[in-house]
Amino acid sequence: MGLCDRSCCPGGAGYLSLDRKINALQATSAAKNTSQSIPELDHSRQTLGRLEGAVQDSQASRQKLADQVANLQRRIAEQDSERKLLSDQLGSLSARVDSLASVHATVNNQAPAQNVRRGRR
């Protein structure tokens, strides 16, 4: 006797035919699943592409902001050094003015004394 007890499958030939049908159905089902997953795969790829673009844009914006901050820091440092230079120059001028005012006061104080002495002679 064969693998099948039925008279329709002498010698188990029916099992081979049934296996072929099962394999064909599985292949068809796999093809359907694949064709259904292709749009999902395309959608995933598009989403991933958009995310990559957004990340690149974000990185470019971050770099641009970092460059702007560095530029502002450089300008602030330059202005601070200019402000210090002006402050030093103002201090120097103030000291000169004070010195001239002191000399002027000394001269004015000595002039009346000399006039008084000249008048006594």
Stockholm file with secondary structure:
# STOCKHOLM 1.0

chainA/1-121         MGLCDRSCCPGGAGYLSLDRKINALQATSAAKNTSQSIPELDHSRQTLGRLEGAVQDSQASRQKLADQVANLQRRIAEQDSERKLLSDQLGSLSARVDSLASVHATVNNQAPAQNVRRGRR
#=GR chainA/1-121 SS CCSCCSTTSGGGHHHHHHHHHHHHHHHHHHHHHHHHHHHHHHHHHHHHHHHHHHHHHHHHHHHHHHHHHHHHHHHHHHHHHHHHHHHHHHHHHHHHHHHHHHHHHHHHHHHHHHHHHHHHC
#=GC SS_cons         CCSCCSTTSGGGHHHHHHHHHHHHHHHHHHHHHHHHHHHHHHHHHHHHHHHHHHHHHHHHHHHHHHHHHHHHHHHHHHHHHHHHHHHHHHHHHHHHHHHHHHHHHHHHHHHHHHHHHHHHC
//
